[in-house]
Amino acid sequence: MTKTIQKTISPVDGRVYAERDLAGPDELEAALARAAQAQKAWAKTSLEERMRIVARMVEVMLGAVEEVAQELTWQMGRPIRYSPKEITGGFAERARYMTRIAPAALKDVPVEELPGFTRFIRREPLGLVLVLAPWNYPYLTSVNTIVPALLAGNAVVLKHSAQTPLVAERYAWALQEAGLPGGVFQYLHMGHDLVAQAIADPRVAFVAFTGSVAGGRAVERAAAGHFKGVALELGGKDPAYVRSDADLEYSAVNLVDGAMFNSGQSCCGVERIYVHESLYEPFVEAFVAETLKLRLGNPLDPETTLGPMVRTEAAEFVRGQIAEAVAQGAKALIDPRHFPADAPGTPYLAPQVLVNVHHGMRVMREESFGPVVGIMPVKSDAEALALMNDSPYGLTASIWSQDEGAALALGEAIETGTVFLNRCDYLDPALAWTGVKESGRGCSLSVLGYEQLTRPKSYHLRRL
């Protein structure tokens, strides 16, 4: 039978960077059968041993960080000066934190004593967890589920984006080097039809998907009627509000980073900014000045701070949003000629800052997932709040202010999963990562992240 070939086109130079055979139904069946069998023994393995293996896996990855970083840059285009930090920073931090809290998060839940009875609630693994991971932060998005799923006693099958297939293979290598028993973690390169088949398979107890809203709907359709848990971490159009008492320079510098880092390809990147009218003009001036410091170019050059977008089509989508907004009255403050690497018809796209924008424009309503941001003045907290909530998304929102009390009051009314004060675009593993509205459902990280990867079993024992 002829195999279907999956090709990974590097945004760096358009070459085919990797080719992989796509799995077929037989490979899927073999993987699921192996995982279901291996999970039984893994669930009986002590938590201490599971923690030891995960900790060793992190060390193995850290030992190969330079090679992993090169692979990452070639696959999805992030500047090489930043790629190592995905492993040494967020990946290691999250894996270690979720390992450290595992004993407390997974321990039995006691209830009040009742004479003559022993009663408690035990957290049991679900069985087999299917992880569907994206390319934009390929290790960070996947580690959120893979590590706690394994620590909780589940087996994991990973299907990574066709853009970053080597990430799945790196996980398998590192876990094998760490001593994970065979079958407990596996990966498959799959097409959409086979993914839907895997989701519907009764041996898959839980599906964790990170990606687009359309992809999330497809996952829900495939899981419908099968009575299994689904976690969906989807898109965002994350807002920032710069209050009148904000530190102007600090806010501008950090919001440029929050909007433009990774070429804006972050589900929790800042895509729209509201600034109190008293600070609006100086803020915009500072924001533009900071944006102009970025260097767009070949991501393998250590001096590059802004790499290509993942695909030409993605860059053209953002170009289209910008052109449409300008046609509707927006003003573009960045001359693309300041960024010589900018080239229509390629993934290399200059960052853009738009003013004179409004919520009738797609660029202020529709996820851009690129290096563009619209900035609007507001007269009050109430106006800012209304605009922040005027979105189908709700992943994160940031407030820039000296007044923590005001930020807390606003936070209570913002329809979002995470509220930041004086920071943005960061996942603290001690806090729940979750979204509302079309940003998804479910919860990863923190002690709460273990709840969706386990099921409670109650023990009600009467002593005679």
TORNU-278381 format. One record per residue (C-alpha): residue in three letters; x, y, z. Coordinates in steps of 0.1 Angstrom, whole numbers, plus 5000, padded with zeros to 4 digits. Example, Ala and Ser with C-alpha at 12.3 -4.5 7.8 and 13.67 -1.06 7.14 Angstrom:
BEGIN
PT  aa    x    y    z
PT ALA 5123 4955 5078
PT SER 5137 4989 5071
***
This chain:
BEGIN
PT  aa    x    y    z
PT MET 5000 5000 5000
PT THR 5014 5034 4990
PT LYS 5022 5057 5019
PT THR 5010 5093 5021
PT ILE 5040 5116 5027
PT GLN 5038 5146 5050
PT LYS 5062 5174 5040
PT THR 5073 5201 5064
PT ILE 5081 5233 5045
PT SER 5106 5255 5064
PT PRO 5095 5292 5066
PT VAL 5132 5300 5067
PT ASP 5139 5294 5030
PT GLY 5110 5274 5017
PT ARG 5128 5241 5015
PT VAL 5113 5208 5025
PT TYR 5129 5204 5059
PT ALA 5113 5170 5069
PT GLU 5093 5143 5053
PT ARG 5074 5117 5072
PT ASP 5051 5088 5063
PT LEU 5016 5094 5076
PT ALA 5002 5066 5097
PT GLY 4973 5045 5085
PT PRO 4945 5026 5103
PT ASP 4968 4996 5111
PT GLU 4994 5018 5128
PT LEU 4968 5036 5148
PT GLU 4953 5003 5159
PT ALA 4987 4990 5170
PT ALA 4995 5021 5189
PT LEU 4962 5023 5207
PT ALA 4964 4986 5216
PT ARG 5000 4989 5229
PT ALA 4991 5021 5249
PT ALA 4961 5005 5265
PT GLN 4982 4975 5276
PT ALA 5012 4995 5288
PT GLN 4990 5019 5308
PT LYS 4978 4992 5331
PT ALA 5013 4986 5344
PT TRP 5022 5023 5343
PT ALA 4992 5031 5366
PT LYS 5006 5006 5391
PT THR 5041 5022 5390
PT SER 5048 5043 5421
PT LEU 5044 5080 5418
PT GLU 5079 5085 5429
PT GLU 5092 5064 5400
PT ARG 5070 5083 5375
PT MET 5084 5116 5389
PT ARG 5119 5103 5386
PT ILE 5114 5094 5349
PT VAL 5098 5128 5341
PT ALA 5126 5147 5359
PT ARG 5152 5127 5339
PT MET 5134 5134 5307
PT VAL 5137 5172 5314
PT GLU 5174 5168 5319
PT VAL 5178 5148 5287
PT MET 5160 5176 5268
PT LEU 5182 5203 5284
PT GLY 5213 5183 5275
PT ALA 5203 5185 5238
PT VAL 5190 5221 5238
PT GLU 5212 5235 5211
PT GLU 5202 5207 5186
PT VAL 5166 5210 5196
PT ALA 5166 5247 5192
PT GLN 5180 5244 5156
PT GLU 5153 5220 5147
PT LEU 5127 5243 5162
PT THR 5139 5273 5142
PT TRP 5140 5254 5109
PT GLN 5105 5240 5115
PT MET 5086 5271 5125
PT GLY 5109 5301 5120
PT ARG 5115 5315 5155
PT PRO 5148 5334 5157
PT ILE 5175 5312 5170
PT ARG 5184 5337 5197
PT TYR 5150 5327 5214
PT SER 5145 5291 5204
PT PRO 5166 5276 5232
PT LYS 5145 5294 5258
PT GLU 5114 5274 5250
PT ILE 5133 5244 5265
PT THR 5154 5260 5292
PT GLY 5126 5284 5302
PT GLY 5089 5274 5300
PT PHE 5093 5237 5291
PT ALA 5116 5230 5320
PT GLU 5097 5253 5344
PT ARG 5063 5238 5337
PT ALA 5075 5202 5337
PT ARG 5094 5206 5370
PT TYR 5065 5225 5387
PT MET 5039 5199 5377
PT THR 5062 5172 5389
PT ARG 5068 5190 5422
PT ILE 5031 5194 5430
PT ALA 5021 5159 5418
PT PRO 5021 5143 5453
PT ALA 4998 5169 5467
PT ALA 4976 5171 5436
PT LEU 4971 5134 5433
PT LYS 4968 5124 5469
PT ASP 4936 5109 5483
PT VAL 4909 5135 5493
PT PRO 4898 5129 5529
PT VAL 4864 5136 5542
PT GLU 4852 5142 5578
PT GLU 4854 5111 5600
PT LEU 4824 5090 5606
PT PRO 4825 5064 5634
PT GLY 4826 5029 5619
PT PHE 4836 5040 5584
PT THR 4866 5047 5563
PT ARG 4858 5072 5535
PT PHE 4880 5089 5510
PT ILE 4881 5099 5474
PT ARG 4910 5086 5452
PT ARG 4922 5101 5420
PT GLU 4926 5075 5393
PT PRO 4941 5079 5359
PT LEU 4917 5081 5330
PT GLY 4937 5056 5308
PT LEU 4948 5069 5274
PT VAL 4952 5106 5267
PT LEU 4954 5118 5231
PT VAL 4973 5151 5227
PT LEU 4969 5172 5196
PT ALA 4995 5199 5196
PT PRO 5003 5230 5175
PT TRP 5034 5244 5159
PT ASN 5037 5279 5174
PT TYR 5050 5269 5208
PT PRO 5053 5232 5201
PT TYR 5070 5222 5234
PT LEU 5051 5246 5257
PT THR 5017 5237 5244
PT SER 5023 5200 5246
PT VAL 5041 5198 5279
PT ASN 5010 5213 5297
PT THR 4992 5179 5292
PT ILE 5019 5153 5285
PT VAL 5038 5157 5318
PT PRO 5008 5157 5342
PT ALA 4991 5130 5322
PT LEU 5021 5107 5326
PT LEU 5025 5116 5362
PT ALA 4989 5108 5369
PT GLY 4994 5073 5355
PT ASN 4980 5077 5320
PT ALA 4994 5066 5287
PT VAL 4998 5093 5261
PT VAL 4996 5093 5223
PT LEU 5009 5126 5207
PT LYS 4999 5139 5173
PT HIS 5020 5170 5166
PT SER 5014 5196 5139
PT ALA 5027 5187 5104
PT GLN 5048 5218 5108
PT THR 5067 5205 5138
PT PRO 5069 5166 5135
PT LEU 5104 5164 5150
PT VAL 5090 5177 5183
PT ALA 5070 5145 5188
PT GLU 5100 5124 5179
PT ARG 5121 5144 5204
PT TYR 5096 5136 5232
PT ALA 5098 5099 5224
PT TRP 5136 5100 5224
PT ALA 5139 5119 5257
PT LEU 5113 5097 5274
PT GLN 5130 5065 5262
PT GLU 5163 5078 5274
PT ALA 5147 5086 5308
PT GLY 5136 5050 5312
PT LEU 5098 5053 5304
PT PRO 5084 5018 5297
PT GLY 5076 5011 5261
PT GLY 5041 5020 5250
PT VAL 5033 5045 5277
PT PHE 5042 5074 5253
PT GLN 5039 5071 5216
PT TYR 5035 5095 5187
PT LEU 5018 5092 5153
PT HIS 5020 5115 5123
PT MET 4983 5115 5111
PT GLY 4960 5131 5087
PT HIS 4927 5146 5097
PT ASP 4906 5116 5090
PT LEU 4927 5093 5111
PT VAL 4928 5119 5139
PT ALA 4890 5118 5139
PT GLN 4891 5080 5141
PT ALA 4915 5082 5171
PT ILE 4893 5107 5189
PT ALA 4863 5085 5185
PT ASP 4881 5053 5196
PT PRO 4867 5040 5229
PT ARG 4903 5033 5242
PT VAL 4910 5071 5241
PT ALA 4896 5085 5274
PT PHE 4906 5121 5270
PT VAL 4915 5145 5241
PT ALA 4936 5177 5247
PT PHE 4936 5199 5216
PT THR 4954 5233 5211
PT GLY 4947 5251 5179
PT SER 4921 5271 5160
PT VAL 4884 5275 5168
PT ALA 4876 5256 5136
PT GLY 4899 5228 5147
PT GLY 4883 5227 5181
PT ARG 4848 5223 5166
PT ALA 4861 5194 5145
PT VAL 4875 5177 5177
PT GLU 4842 5182 5194
PT ARG 4823 5167 5165
PT ALA 4846 5137 5164
PT ALA 4842 5132 5202
PT ALA 4804 5137 5202
PT GLY 4784 5108 5216
PT HIS 4815 5090 5230
PT PHE 4813 5103 5265
PT LYS 4849 5114 5269
PT GLY 4865 5145 5282
PT VAL 4878 5171 5257
PT ALA 4900 5201 5266
PT LEU 4902 5228 5240
PT GLU 4928 5257 5241
PT LEU 4918 5277 5211
PT GLY 4922 5312 5197
PT GLY 4925 5346 5212
PT LYS 4922 5383 5205
PT ASP 4938 5393 5238
PT PRO 4933 5429 5249
PT ALA 4955 5453 5270
PT TYR 4944 5484 5288
PT VAL 4969 5511 5297
PT ARG 4953 5531 5325
PT SER 4961 5568 5331
PT ASP 4984 5559 5360
PT ALA 5005 5533 5340
PT ASP 5043 5535 5337
PT LEU 5044 5546 5301
PT GLU 5078 5534 5290
PT TYR 5075 5501 5309
PT SER 5041 5495 5294
PT ALA 5052 5503 5258
PT VAL 5083 5481 5259
PT ASN 5065 5451 5274
PT LEU 5034 5454 5252
PT VAL 5056 5455 5221
PT ASP 5071 5422 5233
PT GLY 5036 5408 5241
PT ALA 5023 5418 5206
PT MET 5053 5410 5184
PT PHE 5073 5382 5200
PT ASN 5072 5350 5179
PT SER 5060 5372 5150
PT GLY 5027 5376 5169
PT GLN 5020 5339 5166
PT SER 5008 5333 5202
PT CYS 4973 5324 5213
PT CYS 4978 5348 5242
PT GLY 4997 5374 5223
PT VAL 4984 5410 5227
PT GLU 4963 5419 5196
PT ARG 4945 5451 5206
PT ILE 4954 5479 5230
PT TYR 4932 5505 5247
PT VAL 4950 5535 5262
PT HIS 4936 5562 5284
PT GLU 4933 5593 5263
PT SER 4957 5612 5287
PT LEU 4985 5588 5277
PT TYR 4974 5579 5242
PT GLU 4997 5600 5221
PT PRO 5029 5595 5241
PT PHE 5022 5558 5244
PT VAL 5017 5554 5207
PT GLU 5049 5573 5201
PT ALA 5068 5551 5225
PT PHE 5052 5519 5212
PT VAL 5062 5527 5176
PT ALA 5097 5536 5186
PT GLU 5101 5503 5204
PT THR 5087 5484 5174
PT LEU 5112 5500 5151
PT LYS 5140 5484 5171
PT LEU 5129 5450 5159
PT ARG 5151 5433 5133
PT LEU 5132 5412 5107
PT GLY 5153 5386 5089
PT ASN 5167 5351 5087
PT PRO 5159 5335 5120
PT LEU 5193 5316 5119
PT ASP 5210 5350 5123
PT PRO 5216 5356 5160
PT GLU 5209 5393 5155
PT THR 5174 5387 5142
PT THR 5146 5394 5167
PT LEU 5116 5389 5143
PT GLY 5115 5359 5121
PT PRO 5092 5349 5093
PT MET 5056 5338 5099
PT VAL 5051 5301 5097
PT ARG 5037 5301 5061
PT THR 5033 5326 5033
PT GLU 4995 5321 5035
PT ALA 4996 5332 5072
PT ALA 5015 5364 5063
PT GLU 4992 5372 5034
PT PHE 4962 5368 5057
PT VAL 4977 5395 5080
PT ARG 4986 5417 5051
PT GLY 4950 5415 5040
PT GLN 4937 5425 5074
PT ILE 4960 5455 5075
PT ALA 4951 5466 5039
PT GLU 4914 5463 5047
PT ALA 4917 5483 5079
PT VAL 4936 5511 5061
PT ALA 4910 5511 5034
PT GLN 4884 5516 5062
PT GLY 4902 5546 5077
PT ALA 4930 5531 5098
PT LYS 4964 5547 5098
PT ALA 4995 5524 5095
PT LEU 5024 5539 5115
PT ILE 5052 5516 5104
PT ASP 5067 5520 5069
PT PRO 5075 5484 5058
PT ARG 5106 5498 5040
PT HIS 5121 5501 5075
PT PHE 5123 5463 5074
PT PRO 5141 5454 5042
PT ALA 5134 5417 5046
PT ASP 5096 5423 5043
PT ALA 5085 5408 5010
PT PRO 5049 5402 4999
PT GLY 5045 5366 4987
PT THR 5068 5353 5014
PT PRO 5064 5346 5051
PT TYR 5086 5376 5059
PT LEU 5063 5403 5072
PT ALA 5071 5437 5088
PT PRO 5054 5445 5121
PT GLN 5026 5470 5119
PT VAL 5009 5494 5144
PT LEU 4975 5507 5134
PT VAL 4956 5537 5149
PT ASN 4923 5552 5140
PT VAL 4909 5517 5143
PT HIS 4875 5506 5156
PT HIS 4856 5474 5163
PT GLY 4840 5474 5128
PT MET 4874 5463 5115
PT ARG 4884 5427 5112
PT VAL 4918 5435 5126
PT MET 4901 5444 5159
PT ARG 4877 5415 5160
PT GLU 4893 5385 5142
PT GLU 4923 5367 5154
PT SER 4954 5379 5134
PT PHE 4981 5356 5148
PT GLY 5007 5379 5134
PT PRO 5028 5410 5141
PT VAL 5001 5436 5140
PT VAL 4982 5455 5167
PT GLY 4955 5481 5168
PT ILE 4956 5509 5194
PT MET 4925 5529 5205
PT PRO 4921 5558 5230
PT VAL 4895 5554 5257
PT LYS 4881 5580 5282
PT SER 4875 5557 5312
PT ASP 4878 5523 5328
PT ALA 4842 5516 5319
PT GLU 4848 5523 5282
PT ALA 4880 5501 5282
PT LEU 4861 5473 5299
PT ALA 4833 5474 5274
PT LEU 4858 5472 5245
PT MET 4878 5445 5261
PT ASN 4847 5423 5265
PT ASP 4835 5431 5230
PT SER 4851 5399 5215
PT PRO 4842 5363 5208
PT TYR 4874 5353 5226
PT GLY 4885 5353 5262
PT LEU 4919 5338 5269
PT THR 4940 5366 5287
PT ALA 4937 5403 5293
PT SER 4963 5426 5307
PT ILE 4960 5458 5327
PT TRP 4988 5483 5330
PT SER 4985 5504 5361
PT GLN 5000 5513 5395
PT ASP 4967 5506 5412
PT GLU 4963 5469 5421
PT GLY 4929 5475 5436
PT ALA 4916 5490 5403
PT ALA 4931 5461 5384
PT LEU 4913 5436 5406
PT ALA 4880 5454 5402
PT LEU 4884 5454 5365
PT GLY 4895 5418 5365
PT GLU 4863 5407 5381
PT ALA 4844 5421 5351
PT ILE 4866 5411 5323
PT GLU 4855 5380 5304
PT THR 4887 5361 5303
PT GLY 4906 5331 5316
PT THR 4936 5350 5330
PT VAL 4940 5386 5342
PT PHE 4975 5401 5342
PT LEU 4987 5433 5358
PT ASN 5018 5449 5344
PT ARG 5027 5418 5324
PT CYS 5013 5397 5295
PT ASP 5018 5367 5273
PT TYR 5031 5344 5301
PT LEU 5019 5311 5316
PT ASP 5026 5307 5353
PT PRO 5024 5269 5359
PT ALA 5011 5276 5394
PT LEU 4980 5291 5379
PT ALA 4952 5275 5359
PT TRP 4955 5280 5322
PT THR 4920 5282 5308
PT GLY 4898 5303 5284
PT VAL 4862 5313 5281
PT LYS 4839 5319 5251
PT GLU 4856 5308 5218
PT SER 4890 5306 5235
PT GLY 4880 5271 5246
PT ARG 4872 5250 5276
PT GLY 4891 5229 5301
PT CYS 4920 5237 5324
PT SER 4957 5228 5323
PT LEU 4986 5235 5346
PT SER 4983 5242 5384
PT VAL 4968 5216 5408
PT LEU 4936 5220 5389
PT GLY 4952 5208 5358
PT TYR 4954 5173 5373
PT GLU 4916 5172 5377
PT GLN 4908 5168 5340
PT LEU 4934 5140 5337
PT THR 4921 5119 5365
PT ARG 4887 5106 5376
PT PRO 4875 5105 5412
PT LYS 4867 5071 5428
PT SER 4849 5071 5461
PT TYR 4857 5046 5488
PT HIS 4830 5040 5514
PT LEU 4841 5012 5537
PT ARG 4820 5001 5567
PT ARG 4839 4984 5595
PT LEU 4821 4955 5613
***
